[in-house]
Amino acid sequence: MNATLFRSSIYIAALCGMYLAAAMFVPAAVDLYYGNPDWRLFALSGTIVGGLSLATALATRGAPPVFNKRFGFFLVNLLWAVFSLIGALPLYLSPLDLTFAQSLFESISAITTTGSTVIPGLDSMAPGILVWRSLLCWLGGIGIVALGLFILPSLHVGGMSIFKLESSETNDKPFAKLASFTRAFLAVYLMLTLSCMIAYDIAGMSHFDALNHAMSTVATAGFSTHDASFAFFDNEAILVIGTIFLALCSLPFSVLILLAIRGRLDTLRDPQIMVFLGYLCSFGIALGIYHHLRNGVPIDSALVHSFFNIASILSTGGFASDDYTLWGPFAVALALFATFMGGCSGSTAGGIKAYRFVIMFNVVMAGLKRLVYPNAIYPVRYGNATVDAEVQRGVFLFVILFIFLWVAGTLGMTLIGYDILTATSAVVTALSNTGPGIGHIIGPVGNFSTITDPALYLLSLMMLLGRLEVLTVLVLLTPVFWRR
């Protein structure tokens, strides 16, 4: 590894650490407003992180290197590791008496917008802690979209290279300059957050709950201010609002930007959008009818709850309005299956993602046609674009490694001592960045507070692997990466 690349990565991470240090004064101000003494720990954490980050930035500043794949891979991994450690510091210093593994798990869960939590008693929690968790989710959502739109395409990771900000067609360029696109993205992200907060507030949430849940919803993160999540409010209007915003934020932000800024309705023709909305509606209707027929719930209420919980799982939002694992075996199977699927590329959602299913389906169909006409040429297409062999290989490599990590992680959890259902669902919900698992321990009405530290370290690694598209992390384990 070139020393200049290493120094430059440290420098950029230090600059980002200064931003996170500044963000710590937001929950400090909230605690100070509510008269909670925890404001001191956030002020102390912000001062410590800010001072260390500033000193590191001054010590490592210099001429930036030319961006290349090696620099990109190392920088992405370093940034997410630094964010996770900084986010854990106030939690570790807080009166919650969390172990380092629990603090790190909570921070990674927030930064990766997974939504799994090790903290019980949220209803009586200090407001600053709740705001810090939601703020980490919200900032993590910004980082995730930036990762998907700006960084991973240039690294050709997992088929992401087919999603470019600019195509070869001049009239298809979202914006002439990257800076304009970035400003538009931040404007849309803020607009969605503000709209969601106002809608929640009008529907019956308190101002504080509306703010926290809006940040968590737009980031599809799943952190709530109540142990019962959305079941606490017992309000179907809030569930409808949550469903709409979870689905919206599972769509590619490049499409949302072009739709909001330019009024480009043609961008909605992206095949992954149709696929995502297709299985969202299919699963929501099927589960709603099943819940109505099996449990005697009125059909309108059953559909509202089924759509909310399915949207929460598919968007990897992680909220829950009820313990859907009690609805029947079909609900459990559908929830577990949906955990793998995820939303769209370029969104805050995790999972395998819809565009990979589109490409894999078209690869299989082309292969079947060649069995009948072996000499014919059947290009694999994604919409109007032809998918080259490198992208196809990347998609299948991601899925194979995703399944391999799921199996390996499950074996690791069972080796630690957990039953197969808890182990299986815990690992897949971590890899997919979904939040709740299946079973009485980590199900939609449970949490990860009783999970042991070794298992939390394992699941923390899985969350990072899933969020960074697996290959971005595993490439660091190859000897060739570190050769000069």
Protein Blocks (a to p, Z undefined) as FASTA:
>chain_A
ZZklmmmmmmmmmmmmmmmmmmmmmmmmmmmmnopaklmmmmmmmmmmmmmmmmmmmmmg
ccdddddfklmmmmmmmmmmmmmmmmmmmmmmpmnopafklmmmmmmmmmnonopafbeh
klmgcfklmmmmmmmmmmmmmmmmmmmmmmmmmnopghlmmpcfbdfblklgfbfbfklm
mmmmmmmmmmmmmmmmmmmmmnopafklmmmmmmmmmnonopafbfklmmlnopaklmmm
mmmmmmmmmpcfklmmmmmmnopaklmmpmklmmmmmmmmmmmmmmmmmmmmmnopafkl
mmmmmmmmmmmmmnonopafbdfklnojklmmmmmmmmmnopaehiabecjbjmlmmmmm
mmmmmmmmmmmmmmbccdddehjbccdfklmmmmmmmmmmmmmmmmmmmmmmmmnopafk
lmmmmmmmmmnonopaedjklmmkbcfklpcfklmmmmmmmmmmmmnoommmmmmmpmkl
mpZZ
